Amino acid sequence: MNSHSIVAEGLRKRYGDTYALDGFDLAVREGTVCGLLGPNGAGKTTAVRILSTLLRADGGRATVAGFDVAARPAEVRYRIGLTSQAPAVDEILTGRENLEMWGRLYHLGRRTARARADELLDRFGLGEAADKRIKHYSGGMRRRLDLAASFILAPRVLFLDEPTTGLDPRNRDEVWQAVRTLVAAGSTVLLTTQYLDEADRLAHQIAVLDRGRIIADDSPDALKRMIGGDQIDLVLREERDLPAAAEVLAAVTGAAPAVDATARRVTAPVTDRIGALTEAMRRLREAAVEVEDVALRRPTLDEVFLSLTGEGAAA
């Protein structure tokens, strides 16, 4: 069984009369990605800053890579990487020069820093752009370089605070692939993100933070099951067929369908996914109900988030 790379117990942080964290508990296993989600002001950045030793908690305790963040911060810093929302790269330098500079700042010898820079440039798919100045890099390339800089010392734990904010879909995918590669090599990642599809694709564990406390903590699939199982979604060609379609889905699934007249949509929960869908489509054809679109789907993390916090993901 994997050990835990990140453990937080009862963390508290207060600003004036407001608690940013009010009993924050979290445990993240080694070699996994944990997505830390929550509305703006829930305490995500405060938690990351405490765990990465940039801020002291007012109460509770936490360990990262086996070391207490308050009692032994230098040991923690030596074993972690941190990538914030703004890339920490120098646009005047080339990609290689940036990584060599970070290596020297970490007290690596000149030759060792250059070798490490070359290794990371290849790992992050930046070898061909190694000698280009950063001002000529795309957003995705800059983000990958920023991630590479976080891995100069191959940290055991990496904190990513909204790493793909502002990137286009292609560049986001490049960053996702880089994170998967790093985790496959044994690193642990704590990820905060505004994009719930990002957390769904990357994270083994999702922790939902609201008003300074974790209110849900499980795998993405388990959280989705918590608010309901699979569903059949039908979009009809004609609004007048909604009652007939609802009657068919009720008979097949044994549940009361939800009907959205504006979208000409009928939805019902199912347990036997394929069997229920096959039978529903057979009965709809017999009833001469024309279906424009049909889907089997599970609840999304957006729906989980809304159910848990009462707010949309954009909040």
C-alpha positions as CSV (number, residue, x, y, z in Angstrom):
1,M,0.0,0.0,0.0
2,N,1.3,3.4,-0.9
3,S,2.3,5.9,1.8
4,H,1.0,9.4,2.0
5,S,3.1,12.2,0.5
6,I,0.8,14.9,1.8
7,V,-1.1,14.9,5.1
8,A,-3.0,17.8,6.6
9,E,-4.8,17.6,9.9
10,G,-7.1,20.4,11.2
11,L,-5.3,23.2,9.5
12,R,-6.6,26.7,10.3
13,K,-5.7,30.1,8.9
14,R,-7.6,33.3,9.8
15,Y,-7.5,36.7,8.2
16,G,-9.1,39.1,10.6
17,D,-12.5,37.7,11.5
18,T,-12.5,35.3,8.5
19,Y,-11.2,31.8,8.4
20,A,-9.7,30.9,5.1
21,L,-9.1,27.4,6.5
22,D,-11.2,26.1,9.3
23,G,-10.2,22.5,10.1
24,F,-8.7,21.4,6.7
25,D,-8.0,17.7,6.5
26,L,-6.4,15.9,3.5
27,A,-4.3,12.9,2.8
28,V,-2.8,12.2,-0.7
29,R,-1.1,9.0,-1.6
30,E,2.4,8.9,-3.1
31,G,2.5,8.7,-6.9
32,T,-1.1,10.1,-7.4
33,V,-2.8,13.3,-8.5
34,C,-5.2,15.0,-6.1
35,G,-7.5,17.6,-7.5
36,L,-8.4,20.3,-4.9
37,L,-11.6,22.0,-6.1
38,G,-13.7,24.7,-4.6
39,P,-15.4,28.0,-5.2
40,N,-13.4,31.2,-5.2
41,G,-12.6,32.1,-1.6
42,A,-12.9,28.5,-0.4
43,G,-9.3,28.4,0.7
44,K,-7.5,26.5,-2.1
45,T,-4.6,28.8,-2.5
46,T,-4.2,29.3,1.2
47,A,-3.9,25.5,1.6
48,V,-1.3,25.2,-1.1
49,R,0.7,28.1,0.4
50,I,0.7,26.4,3.8
51,L,1.7,23.0,2.4
52,S,4.5,24.5,0.3
53,T,5.8,26.4,3.4
54,L,5.1,29.9,2.0
55,L,2.6,30.6,4.8
56,R,2.3,29.5,8.4
57,A,-1.0,28.0,9.7
58,D,-2.6,29.3,12.8
59,G,-3.5,25.8,13.9
60,G,-3.3,22.1,13.0
61,R,-0.4,20.3,11.5
62,A,0.8,19.1,8.1
63,T,3.5,16.9,6.6
64,V,4.8,16.9,3.1
65,A,7.2,14.2,1.8
66,G,7.4,13.0,5.5
67,F,8.5,16.3,7.0
68,D,6.5,18.7,9.2
69,V,5.9,21.9,7.1
70,A,6.2,24.2,10.2
71,A,9.0,22.4,12.1
72,R,11.2,21.5,9.1
73,P,10.4,23.8,6.2
74,A,13.8,23.6,4.6
75,E,13.5,19.8,4.3
76,V,10.1,20.2,2.7
77,R,11.3,22.9,0.3
78,Y,14.1,20.7,-0.9
79,R,11.6,18.0,-1.9
80,I,8.8,19.9,-3.5
81,G,8.1,21.9,-6.7
82,L,5.6,24.7,-7.0
83,T,4.1,26.1,-10.2
84,S,1.8,29.0,-9.7
85,Q,-0.6,30.7,-12.1
86,A,2.0,33.0,-13.6
87,P,5.0,31.2,-15.3
88,A,8.2,32.0,-13.5
89,V,10.4,32.1,-16.6
90,D,12.7,34.9,-17.9
91,E,11.7,35.9,-21.4
92,I,15.1,37.3,-22.2
93,L,16.8,33.9,-21.8
94,T,16.4,30.8,-23.9
95,G,14.7,27.7,-22.6
96,R,18.0,26.0,-21.9
97,E,19.4,29.1,-20.1
98,N,16.3,29.3,-17.9
99,L,16.6,25.7,-16.7
100,E,20.4,26.1,-16.2
101,M,19.7,29.2,-14.1
102,W,17.2,27.3,-11.9
103,G,19.7,24.5,-11.5
104,R,22.4,26.9,-10.3
105,L,19.9,28.5,-7.9
106,Y,19.4,25.0,-6.5
107,H,23.2,24.8,-6.0
108,L,23.9,22.4,-8.8
109,G,27.3,22.5,-10.4
110,R,27.5,24.1,-13.9
111,R,27.9,20.8,-15.7
112,T,25.2,19.1,-13.6
113,A,22.8,22.0,-14.2
114,R,23.4,21.8,-18.0
115,A,22.9,18.0,-18.1
116,R,19.7,18.3,-16.0
117,A,18.4,21.1,-18.3
118,D,19.0,18.9,-21.4
119,E,17.2,16.0,-19.8
120,L,14.2,18.0,-18.8
121,L,14.0,19.7,-22.2
122,D,13.8,16.3,-23.9
123,R,11.2,15.0,-21.3
124,F,8.9,17.9,-21.9
125,G,9.2,18.0,-25.6
126,L,11.2,21.2,-25.8
127,G,14.4,19.9,-27.2
128,E,14.0,21.6,-30.6
129,A,13.1,24.9,-29.0
130,A,15.9,24.8,-26.3
131,D,17.9,27.6,-27.8
132,K,15.0,29.9,-28.6
133,R,14.2,32.9,-26.4
134,I,11.1,32.5,-24.3
135,K,9.4,35.4,-25.9
136,H,9.0,33.2,-29.0
137,Y,7.4,30.3,-27.1
138,S,3.7,29.6,-27.2
139,G,1.7,29.6,-24.0
140,G,1.8,25.8,-23.8
141,M,5.6,25.7,-24.3
142,R,6.1,28.3,-21.5
143,R,3.9,26.3,-19.2
144,R,5.8,23.1,-19.9
145,L,9.1,24.9,-19.3
146,D,7.7,26.2,-16.0
147,L,6.8,22.6,-15.1
148,A,10.3,21.5,-16.1
149,A,11.8,24.1,-13.8
150,S,9.8,22.7,-11.0
151,F,11.5,19.4,-11.6
152,I,15.1,20.5,-11.5
153,L,15.6,18.4,-8.3
154,A,13.0,15.8,-9.3
155,P,10.7,16.7,-6.4
156,R,8.7,14.1,-4.6
157,V,5.7,16.4,-4.5
158,L,4.6,19.0,-7.0
159,F,2.0,21.7,-6.3
160,L,0.2,23.0,-9.3
161,D,-2.0,26.1,-8.7
162,E,-4.3,26.5,-11.8
163,P,-1.5,25.5,-14.2
164,T,-3.6,25.8,-17.4
165,T,-5.5,29.0,-16.8
166,G,-5.6,31.0,-20.0
167,L,-4.3,28.2,-22.3
168,D,-6.1,27.0,-25.4
169,P,-7.2,23.4,-25.6
170,R,-4.2,22.1,-27.4
171,N,-1.7,23.7,-24.9
172,R,-3.8,22.4,-22.0
173,D,-3.5,18.9,-23.4
174,E,0.3,19.4,-23.7
175,V,0.5,20.3,-20.0
176,W,-1.8,17.3,-19.0
177,Q,0.5,14.9,-20.8
178,A,3.5,16.4,-19.1
179,V,1.9,15.9,-15.7
180,R,0.9,12.3,-16.5
181,T,4.6,11.6,-17.4
182,L,5.8,13.0,-14.2
183,V,3.4,11.1,-12.0
184,A,4.2,7.9,-13.9
185,A,7.8,8.4,-12.7
186,G,6.6,8.4,-9.1
187,S,5.9,12.1,-8.2
188,T,2.8,13.2,-6.3
189,V,0.8,16.2,-7.5
190,L,-1.7,18.4,-5.7
191,L,-3.6,20.3,-8.4
192,T,-6.0,23.3,-8.1
193,T,-7.9,24.1,-11.2
194,Q,-10.9,26.0,-12.5
195,Y,-11.5,23.4,-15.1
196,L,-13.4,20.4,-13.8
197,D,-12.7,18.4,-16.9
198,E,-9.0,18.8,-16.2
199,A,-9.5,17.4,-12.7
200,D,-11.6,14.6,-14.1
201,R,-8.9,13.5,-16.6
202,L,-5.9,13.9,-14.4
203,A,-6.9,13.2,-10.8
204,H,-7.0,9.9,-9.0
205,Q,-8.6,11.7,-6.0
206,I,-10.9,14.7,-5.8
207,A,-11.1,16.8,-2.6
208,V,-13.9,19.5,-2.6
209,L,-13.1,22.4,-0.4
210,D,-15.8,24.8,0.8
211,R,-15.6,27.5,3.5
212,G,-12.2,26.3,4.6
213,R,-13.1,22.6,5.0
214,I,-13.1,19.5,2.9
215,I,-16.7,18.5,2.3
216,A,-16.0,15.5,0.0
217,D,-13.0,13.4,-0.8
218,D,-13.0,10.4,-3.1
219,S,-12.2,9.2,-6.6
220,P,-14.0,11.1,-9.5
221,D,-16.2,8.1,-10.2
222,A,-17.2,7.6,-6.6
223,L,-18.2,11.3,-6.3
224,K,-20.3,11.0,-9.5
225,R,-22.1,7.9,-8.1
226,M,-22.8,9.8,-4.9
227,I,-25.3,12.1,-6.8
228,G,-26.7,9.4,-9.1
229,G,-25.9,6.6,-11.5
230,D,-26.0,6.4,-15.2
231,Q,-28.7,8.2,-17.2
232,I,-30.4,7.9,-20.6
233,D,-30.7,11.2,-22.3
234,L,-33.1,11.5,-25.3
235,V,-33.6,14.6,-27.5
236,L,-36.7,14.3,-29.6
237,R,-37.4,15.8,-33.0
238,E,-40.9,16.9,-32.0
239,E,-42.0,18.4,-28.7
240,R,-45.4,16.7,-29.0
241,D,-43.7,13.3,-28.5
242,L,-42.4,14.2,-25.0
243,P,-45.2,12.5,-23.1
244,A,-44.9,9.3,-25.1
245,A,-41.1,9.2,-24.7
246,A,-41.5,9.9,-20.9
247,E,-43.9,7.0,-20.7
248,V,-41.5,4.6,-22.5
249,L,-38.5,5.6,-20.3
250,A,-40.7,5.2,-17.1
251,A,-41.7,1.7,-18.2
252,V,-38.1,0.7,-19.1
253,T,-36.3,2.2,-16.2
254,G,-38.9,2.1,-13.4
255,A,-38.1,5.7,-12.6
256,A,-39.9,9.0,-13.2
257,P,-38.1,10.8,-16.1
258,A,-37.2,14.4,-16.1
259,V,-38.7,16.4,-19.0
260,D,-37.3,19.6,-20.4
261,A,-39.8,20.9,-22.9
262,T,-37.6,23.7,-24.1
263,A,-34.7,21.4,-25.1
264,R,-37.2,18.6,-26.1
265,R,-35.2,16.4,-23.7
266,V,-36.2,13.4,-21.6
267,T,-33.8,12.0,-19.0
268,A,-34.1,9.0,-16.7
269,P,-31.7,7.1,-14.4
270,V,-30.8,3.5,-15.4
271,T,-28.9,0.5,-13.8
272,D,-28.7,-1.8,-16.8
273,R,-27.1,0.6,-19.2
274,I,-27.1,-1.2,-22.5
275,G,-30.2,-3.4,-21.9
276,A,-32.3,-0.4,-20.9
277,L,-31.1,1.7,-23.9
278,T,-31.8,-1.1,-26.3
279,E,-35.3,-1.7,-25.0
280,A,-36.1,2.0,-24.9
281,M,-35.1,2.5,-28.5
282,R,-37.2,-0.5,-29.6
283,R,-40.3,0.8,-27.8
284,L,-39.7,4.3,-29.1
285,R,-39.6,3.0,-32.7
286,E,-42.8,1.0,-32.1
287,A,-44.5,4.2,-30.8
288,A,-43.2,6.2,-33.9
289,V,-41.3,8.6,-31.7
290,E,-38.5,10.2,-33.7
291,V,-35.3,10.6,-31.6
292,E,-32.8,13.3,-32.7
293,D,-30.1,12.4,-30.3
294,V,-29.6,9.7,-27.6
295,A,-26.8,9.3,-25.0
296,L,-25.8,7.2,-22.0
297,R,-24.0,9.3,-19.6
298,R,-22.9,9.6,-16.0
299,P,-23.1,12.7,-13.8
300,T,-20.3,15.2,-14.5
301,L,-17.9,16.7,-12.0
302,D,-19.7,20.0,-12.7
303,E,-22.9,18.4,-11.4
304,V,-21.1,17.0,-8.3
305,F,-19.6,20.4,-7.6
306,L,-23.0,22.1,-7.9
307,S,-24.6,19.5,-5.7
308,L,-22.0,19.8,-3.0
309,T,-21.4,23.6,-2.9
310,G,-24.6,25.0,-4.3
311,E,-22.5,27.0,-6.8
312,G,-21.5,26.5,-10.5
313,A,-17.9,25.7,-11.3
314,A,-17.3,29.2,-12.6
315,A,-18.0,30.6,-9.2
